[in-house]
Amino acid sequence: MIKIIKPKFIIETKISGVKMLQTIEKFGRLSHKSEKKMTKDSYKDFLRKLLSWGHESVFEHASISVRFICDRGITHELVRHRLAAYTQESTRYCNYSGNIQFIQPLFYKKGSKKYQIWYENCLQAAKNYNLLIQLGSPPEEARSVLPNSLKTEIIATYNLRQWRHVFEMRCQKAAHPQMREIMIPLLKEFKKKLPIIFDDFIIYKDKSLFYPLYAIRNNQFWQNK
C-alpha cells in the first residue's frame, strides 16, 4: 500500500569542473582587464585569491541545478534560501492514490517502537488519502492528511556563491539531521567536481563535525596545503 524509500540527490547540471572554473576566472579578470595573464592553470591561484579576499560575487556567474528526492519537511527548509530557482512536485495536481511513497527517517531505527509508530501513521495517512480520493476529493484537498514524510522531488538551482551559503547553513551540526543526511554527500560531490571553490569546507570522516575553514581569510588554509 505504501513504499518507504531513502532520500537521494541527482546533479542535473553537467559539470565540466575546469572549464567552469576557467570561465569564472575570465569573468573575474574583466575588472582589471588582465585576461592576457590567463594560462592553462592560472585559474587555481586566481580563484583562491578571490576567496581569500572575500570577492565571492564573481562566483555568481556559474550555477548548478540539483534534484532532491526527500520528504516535504526538508523542502520547506530548502526553499527559504534566496537567489534561487525552484520547481517542485505539486501535491495539488499529483494523484498519489495507490502509489504513496514516504521517506525513511534516519533517526528511527527499523524494528524500534518509534519506527513502528511512524510507519503506522504513514499507513493510516495513506489509507485516509485514498478514501478521500474515492469520495471525490481532488488531490489538492486529499493532501491535507499527508505528513511531512511524504516523498517529494524538487529541483533547486543556485549560483556557486549561494551553494557555498547553503552548505554552510545546512551541513553544520545544528542543521536538521535529514538535511545533513543529503547535503553532506552532495557537498562531497561538489568538492570532487569543483575543487578550490569548496576546498575550505571540511568534513570529518565520522561526520561529527563540519565547518567552513574561515582561516582562508588570512591565507592560513592555503599556506597549509
Residue frames relative to the residue before (quaternion, step in Angstrom):
aa qw qx qy qz dx dy dz
M 1.0000 0.0000 0.0000 0.0000 0.00 0.00 0.00
I 0.7841 0.0765 -0.0535 0.6136 3.54 1.06 -0.71
K 0.2434 -0.7517 0.5928 0.1560 3.56 -1.27 0.36
I 0.2210 -0.7692 0.5898 0.1082 3.55 -0.90 0.99
I 0.0086 0.8111 -0.5833 0.0432 3.59 -0.71 1.06
K 0.4560 -0.6588 0.5190 0.2978 3.55 -1.30 0.28
P 0.5536 -0.6202 0.4316 0.3502 3.60 -1.11 0.57
K 0.0407 0.7856 -0.6173 0.0119 3.54 -1.22 0.42
F 0.2659 -0.7440 0.5843 0.1854 3.55 -1.32 0.10
I 0.1519 -0.7453 0.6403 0.1067 3.54 -1.29 0.45
I 0.2928 -0.7373 0.5802 0.1843 3.59 -0.74 1.04
E 0.2570 -0.8208 0.4973 0.1138 3.55 -0.30 1.28
T 0.6547 0.4996 -0.3127 0.4732 3.58 1.11 -0.61
K 0.3647 -0.7011 0.5659 0.2352 3.55 -0.95 0.87
I 0.1524 -0.8362 0.5254 0.0398 3.54 -0.32 1.29
S 0.0776 -0.7371 0.6705 0.0313 3.52 -0.81 1.10
G 0.3514 -0.8225 0.4026 0.1946 3.51 0.23 1.38
V 0.7225 0.4355 -0.2647 0.4672 3.59 0.60 -1.11
K 0.6538 0.5203 -0.3219 0.4453 3.58 0.90 -0.88
M 0.6540 0.5074 -0.3127 0.4659 3.58 0.96 -0.85
L 0.6737 0.4953 -0.2937 0.4631 3.57 0.94 -0.87
Q 0.6427 0.5120 -0.3207 0.4710 3.58 1.06 -0.73
T 0.6194 0.5344 -0.3376 0.4655 3.57 1.09 -0.68
I 0.6411 0.5118 -0.3193 0.4744 3.57 0.99 -0.82
E 0.6221 0.5294 -0.3381 0.4673 3.58 1.02 -0.78
K 0.6476 0.5344 -0.3178 0.4404 3.58 0.89 -0.94
F 0.6845 0.4663 -0.2860 0.4819 3.57 0.89 -0.91
G 0.6562 0.5350 -0.3113 0.4316 3.56 1.00 -0.83
R 0.6692 0.5106 -0.2980 0.4502 3.58 1.07 -0.68
L 0.4621 0.7016 -0.4407 0.3163 3.59 1.23 -0.24
S 0.6356 0.5754 -0.3449 0.3821 3.59 0.90 -0.88
H 0.7734 0.2742 -0.1568 0.5496 3.58 1.09 -0.68
K 0.3612 -0.7531 0.4657 0.2924 3.56 1.35 0.08
S 0.3712 0.7361 -0.4763 0.3057 3.53 0.88 1.06
E 0.2175 0.8206 -0.5048 0.1563 3.58 1.17 0.52
K 0.6147 0.5796 -0.3503 0.4044 3.59 1.08 -0.66
K 0.6211 0.5511 -0.3368 0.4439 3.58 1.23 -0.35
M 0.4848 0.6840 -0.4290 0.3362 3.58 1.26 -0.13
T 0.0292 -0.7597 0.6496 0.0046 3.53 -1.07 0.87
K 0.7588 -0.3738 0.2677 0.4614 3.54 -1.29 -0.06
D 0.8141 0.2302 -0.0950 0.5246 3.59 0.97 -0.84
S 0.3964 0.7586 -0.4586 0.2391 3.61 1.22 0.07
Y 0.5394 0.6420 -0.3997 0.3703 3.59 1.17 -0.48
K 0.5897 0.6111 -0.3707 0.3761 3.59 1.07 -0.70
D 0.7354 0.3945 -0.2322 0.4996 3.58 0.67 -1.06
F 0.6280 0.5580 -0.3414 0.4215 3.57 1.02 -0.79
L 0.7083 0.4506 -0.2685 0.4724 3.59 0.82 -0.96
R 0.6066 0.5431 -0.3538 0.4604 3.57 1.10 -0.62
K 0.6421 0.5124 -0.3210 0.4713 3.56 1.04 -0.77
L 0.6237 0.5369 -0.3468 0.4500 3.60 0.97 -0.79
L 0.6583 0.5029 -0.3045 0.4702 3.57 0.96 -0.86
S 0.6767 0.5032 -0.2989 0.4467 3.57 0.88 -0.92
W 0.6855 0.4559 -0.2713 0.4986 3.57 1.17 -0.62
G 0.4614 -0.6839 0.4455 0.3476 3.58 1.23 -0.29
H 0.4612 0.6762 -0.4477 0.3601 3.60 1.23 0.37
E 0.1046 0.8598 -0.4894 0.1011 3.56 0.60 1.17
S 0.4531 0.6983 -0.4597 0.3094 3.61 1.21 -0.11
V 0.5751 0.6004 -0.3764 0.4088 3.59 1.13 -0.58
F 0.6526 0.5380 -0.3156 0.4303 3.58 1.09 -0.68
E 0.5327 0.6282 -0.4035 0.3985 3.57 1.28 -0.07
H 0.5514 0.6289 -0.3903 0.3848 3.60 1.25 -0.18
A 0.7391 0.3231 -0.2097 0.5526 3.62 1.23 -0.24
S 0.0672 -0.8071 0.5865 0.0118 3.57 -0.97 0.84
I 0.1755 -0.7661 0.6122 0.0863 3.53 -1.28 0.52
S 0.2351 -0.7639 0.5885 0.1222 3.57 -1.02 0.89
V 0.0509 -0.7937 0.6061 -0.0087 3.55 -0.95 0.95
R 0.2800 -0.7307 0.5988 0.1709 3.54 -1.03 0.86
F 0.1364 -0.7819 0.6054 0.0597 3.57 -0.78 1.07
I 0.1122 -0.7454 0.6542 0.0612 3.56 -0.94 0.93
C 0.2717 0.7649 -0.5078 0.2886 3.53 -0.13 1.34
D 0.6235 -0.5217 0.3805 0.4408 3.59 -1.19 -0.18
R 0.6540 -0.5622 0.3452 0.3702 3.55 -1.20 0.54
G 0.5610 0.6033 -0.3913 0.4102 3.58 1.14 -0.50
I 0.6646 0.4992 -0.2967 0.4702 3.56 1.02 -0.81
T 0.6492 0.5091 -0.3360 0.4544 3.60 0.96 -0.74
H 0.5832 0.5741 -0.3782 0.4328 3.60 1.10 -0.57
E 0.6655 0.4684 -0.2941 0.5012 3.58 1.12 -0.66
L 0.6434 0.5661 -0.3203 0.4038 3.55 0.96 -0.91
V 0.7159 0.4734 -0.2709 0.4359 3.59 0.86 -0.94
R 0.4928 0.6403 -0.4482 0.3825 3.59 1.21 0.11
H 0.5919 0.5710 -0.3687 0.4332 3.57 1.22 -0.38
R 0.3094 -0.7716 0.5348 0.1515 3.54 -0.86 1.02
L 0.7204 0.3752 -0.3349 0.4776 3.58 -1.33 -0.03
A 0.5629 0.5852 -0.3649 0.4555 3.53 0.90 0.99
A 0.2381 -0.7071 0.6362 0.1965 3.51 -1.41 0.18
Y 0.0560 -0.8089 0.5853 -0.0032 3.58 -0.89 0.94
T 0.0183 0.7364 -0.6759 -0.0240 3.52 -1.23 0.64
Q 0.0318 -0.8395 0.5408 -0.0431 3.56 -0.59 1.16
E 0.5936 -0.5429 0.4732 0.3592 3.52 -1.23 0.66
S 0.2691 -0.8130 0.5033 0.1154 3.57 -0.69 1.09
T 0.3344 -0.7408 0.5493 0.1940 3.58 -0.78 1.03
R 0.5304 0.6151 -0.4152 0.4098 3.58 1.25 -0.14
Y 0.8080 0.2960 -0.1129 0.4968 3.55 0.97 -0.89
C 0.6402 0.5111 -0.3337 0.4664 3.61 1.14 -0.47
N 0.2213 -0.7694 0.5886 0.1123 3.55 -0.76 1.06
Y 0.1751 -0.8279 0.5298 0.0571 3.57 -0.44 1.25
S 0.3122 0.7904 -0.4858 0.2044 3.58 1.26 0.08
G 0.8421 0.1232 -0.1266 0.5095 3.57 -0.70 1.12
N 0.7787 0.2306 -0.1400 0.5664 3.60 1.24 -0.06
I 0.2306 0.7902 -0.5281 0.2088 3.56 0.62 1.15
Q 0.1236 -0.7966 0.5905 0.0369 3.56 -0.86 1.05
F 0.1234 -0.7789 0.6121 0.0579 3.52 -1.11 0.76
I 0.4442 -0.6846 0.5166 0.2590 3.56 -1.18 0.66
Q 0.4279 -0.7103 0.5037 0.2422 3.55 -0.82 1.04
P 0.3335 -0.7525 0.5287 0.2073 3.63 -0.68 1.03
L 0.4395 -0.7322 0.4531 0.2560 3.59 -0.69 1.04
F 0.6668 0.5248 -0.3091 0.4295 3.59 1.15 -0.48
Y 0.6720 0.4100 -0.3112 0.5324 3.63 1.24 0.05
K 0.2890 -0.7832 0.5303 0.1481 3.56 -0.47 1.19
K 0.5282 -0.6387 0.4566 0.3234 3.54 -0.90 0.96
G 0.7633 0.3292 -0.2627 0.4899 3.56 -0.93 0.92
S 0.5963 0.5657 -0.3650 0.4372 3.58 1.24 -0.28
K 0.6511 -0.5157 0.3888 0.3987 3.55 -1.27 0.37
K 0.6421 0.5315 -0.3217 0.4491 3.57 0.98 -0.85
Y 0.6507 0.5069 -0.3178 0.4676 3.57 0.95 -0.88
Q 0.6433 0.5369 -0.3214 0.4411 3.57 0.96 -0.85
I 0.6398 0.5145 -0.3215 0.4718 3.57 0.99 -0.85
W 0.6565 0.5091 -0.3057 0.4651 3.58 0.95 -0.92
Y 0.6732 0.5098 -0.2967 0.4460 3.57 0.89 -0.97
E 0.6587 0.5043 -0.3096 0.4647 3.59 0.93 -0.86
N 0.6207 0.5352 -0.3397 0.4615 3.56 1.08 -0.70
C 0.6389 0.5175 -0.3172 0.4727 3.59 1.03 -0.81
L 0.6304 0.5394 -0.3228 0.4554 3.56 0.99 -0.85
Q 0.6871 0.4820 -0.2805 0.4657 3.55 0.89 -0.97
A 0.6321 0.5332 -0.3301 0.4552 3.57 1.03 -0.82
A 0.6551 0.5088 -0.3052 0.4678 3.57 0.98 -0.89
K 0.6357 0.5309 -0.3194 0.4605 3.56 1.00 -0.85
N 0.6830 0.4816 -0.2876 0.4678 3.58 0.88 -0.93
Y 0.6163 0.5459 -0.3399 0.4545 3.59 1.03 -0.77
N 0.6792 0.4920 -0.2883 0.4620 3.57 0.86 -0.99
L 0.6374 0.5278 -0.3263 0.4569 3.60 1.02 -0.77
L 0.6524 0.5129 -0.3137 0.4615 3.57 0.97 -0.86
I 0.6286 0.5197 -0.3297 0.4755 3.59 1.04 -0.79
Q 0.6612 0.5136 -0.3004 0.4570 3.57 0.95 -0.91
L 0.6840 0.4758 -0.2712 0.4819 3.58 1.14 -0.67
G 0.6588 -0.5603 0.2879 0.4113 3.55 1.28 0.16
S 0.4565 0.6748 -0.4650 0.3464 3.60 1.24 0.10
P 0.4011 -0.6789 0.5453 0.2844 3.62 -0.95 0.77
P 0.6972 -0.4831 0.3192 0.4227 3.61 -1.19 0.41
E 0.6503 0.5375 -0.3368 0.4180 3.61 0.95 -0.76
E 0.6656 0.4433 -0.3036 0.5179 3.59 1.23 -0.33
A 0.6789 0.5172 -0.2928 0.4311 3.57 0.88 -0.96
R 0.5812 0.6195 -0.3712 0.3751 3.59 1.11 -0.60
S 0.5324 0.6725 -0.3930 0.3315 3.59 1.18 -0.46
V 0.6897 0.4642 -0.2896 0.4744 3.62 1.18 -0.38
L 0.5700 0.6166 -0.3762 0.3916 3.59 1.26 -0.12
P 0.4191 -0.7374 0.4797 0.2247 3.62 -0.96 0.86
N 0.7129 -0.4330 0.3397 0.4346 3.56 -1.34 0.08
S 0.6223 0.5817 -0.3361 0.4017 3.59 1.12 -0.61
L 0.4088 0.7106 -0.4786 0.3144 3.60 1.24 -0.07
K 0.4465 -0.6817 0.5122 0.2712 3.56 -0.92 0.92
T 0.0517 0.7761 -0.6271 0.0414 3.53 -1.04 0.84
E 0.2613 -0.7292 0.6026 0.1922 3.54 -1.32 0.22
I 0.0278 0.7864 -0.6159 0.0397 3.53 -1.01 0.85
I 0.2231 -0.7454 0.6115 0.1436 3.55 -1.02 0.83
A 0.0844 -0.7948 0.6010 0.0027 3.55 -0.76 1.12
T 0.0942 -0.7841 0.6125 0.0340 3.55 -0.91 0.95
Y 0.0415 0.7862 -0.6128 0.0690 3.55 -0.73 1.15
N 0.4540 -0.6072 0.5478 0.3536 3.54 -1.21 0.38
L 0.6946 -0.5140 0.2969 0.4064 3.58 -1.20 0.40
R 0.6074 0.5419 -0.3630 0.4535 3.57 1.07 -0.61
Q 0.6780 0.4834 -0.2911 0.4711 3.56 0.95 -0.86
W 0.5950 0.5482 -0.3685 0.4579 3.59 1.06 -0.64
R 0.6152 0.5394 -0.3490 0.4570 3.59 1.02 -0.74
H 0.6649 0.4977 -0.2979 0.4706 3.56 0.96 -0.86
V 0.6360 0.5339 -0.3287 0.4499 3.58 0.96 -0.88
F 0.6787 0.4787 -0.2966 0.4715 3.59 0.87 -0.91
E 0.6156 0.5531 -0.3447 0.4431 3.57 1.03 -0.77
M 0.7329 0.4320 -0.2299 0.4727 3.57 0.93 -0.92
R 0.8008 0.3831 -0.1524 0.4344 3.57 0.87 -0.99
C 0.6736 0.4679 -0.3136 0.4785 3.60 1.23 0.00
Q 0.5474 0.6286 -0.4076 0.3730 3.57 1.17 -0.30
K 0.6922 -0.5244 0.3125 0.3851 3.55 -1.23 0.52
A 0.6438 0.5388 -0.3243 0.4359 3.59 1.12 -0.56
A 0.5420 0.6263 -0.3998 0.3928 3.60 1.24 -0.29
H 0.6447 -0.5156 0.3909 0.4070 3.56 -1.26 0.40
P 0.5807 -0.6235 0.3966 0.3417 3.63 -0.92 0.88
Q 0.6859 0.4747 -0.2961 0.4653 3.59 0.95 -0.80
M 0.5973 0.5300 -0.3617 0.4812 3.58 1.19 -0.45
R 0.6652 0.4885 -0.2995 0.4787 3.59 0.93 -0.87
E 0.5823 0.6070 -0.3574 0.4058 3.57 1.12 -0.71
I 0.7669 0.3374 -0.1824 0.5146 3.57 1.00 -0.77
M 0.6758 0.5219 -0.3003 0.4252 3.60 1.06 -0.70
I 0.6357 0.5372 -0.3504 0.4295 3.61 0.95 -0.72
P 0.6629 0.4689 -0.3227 0.4864 3.66 0.88 -0.77
L 0.6277 0.5284 -0.3415 0.4584 3.59 1.06 -0.70
L 0.6382 0.5189 -0.3270 0.4654 3.58 0.95 -0.81
K 0.6174 0.5436 -0.3467 0.4506 3.58 0.99 -0.75
E 0.6503 0.5032 -0.3130 0.4753 3.59 1.02 -0.77
F 0.6417 0.5178 -0.3215 0.4654 3.57 1.01 -0.80
K 0.6352 0.5332 -0.3304 0.4506 3.56 1.01 -0.77
K 0.6527 0.5033 -0.3064 0.4763 3.58 1.11 -0.68
K 0.7503 0.4316 -0.2159 0.4518 3.54 0.86 -1.03
L 0.8006 0.1597 -0.0635 0.5741 3.57 1.11 -0.69
P 0.0548 -0.8103 0.5834 0.0060 3.59 0.39 1.17
I 0.6986 0.4045 -0.3786 0.4528 3.54 -1.29 0.50
I 0.7125 0.4402 -0.2731 0.4733 3.61 0.67 -1.05
F 0.8098 0.2221 -0.0934 0.5349 3.58 1.00 -0.81
D 0.3422 0.7755 -0.4728 0.2407 3.58 1.24 0.28
D 0.6862 0.5086 -0.3001 0.4247 3.59 1.04 -0.66
F 0.5642 0.5447 -0.4052 0.4699 3.58 1.26 0.16
I 0.1567 -0.8126 0.5600 0.0396 3.55 -0.67 1.14
I 0.0499 -0.7721 0.6335 0.0118 3.57 -0.89 0.98
Y 0.2988 -0.7576 0.5512 0.1815 3.57 -0.61 1.08
K 0.6705 -0.5465 0.3286 0.3792 3.55 -1.14 0.67
D 0.7341 0.4018 -0.2443 0.4899 3.59 0.96 -0.78
K 0.4237 -0.7379 0.4284 0.3042 3.58 1.37 0.10
S 0.4060 0.7399 -0.4572 0.2806 3.58 1.23 0.27
L 0.8021 0.1217 -0.0596 0.5816 3.58 1.16 -0.46
F 0.0357 0.7830 -0.6182 0.0591 3.52 -1.00 0.89
Y 0.2418 0.7703 -0.5728 0.1416 3.56 -0.94 0.79
P 0.4828 -0.6085 0.5176 0.3588 3.61 -1.19 0.46
L 0.3932 -0.7196 0.5211 0.2366 3.56 -0.92 0.83
Y 0.1974 -0.8383 0.4988 0.0971 3.55 0.09 1.30
A 0.4680 0.6739 -0.4484 0.3547 3.59 1.25 -0.13
I 0.4619 0.6809 -0.4454 0.3531 3.58 1.26 -0.22
R 0.5858 0.6123 -0.3674 0.3833 3.56 1.11 -0.63
N 0.7676 0.2623 -0.1925 0.5522 3.62 1.12 -0.47
N 0.5964 -0.6441 0.3148 0.3610 3.52 1.27 0.68
Q 0.3538 0.7424 -0.5029 0.2659 3.63 1.19 0.23
F 0.6350 0.5580 -0.3390 0.4130 3.55 0.97 -0.86
W 0.7267 0.4429 -0.2580 0.4573 3.56 0.77 -1.03
Q 0.6100 0.5522 -0.3553 0.4436 3.57 1.13 -0.57
N 0.7026 0.4570 -0.2549 0.4822 3.55 1.20 -0.62
K 0.4929 0.6708 -0.4323 0.3467 3.58 1.25 -0.08
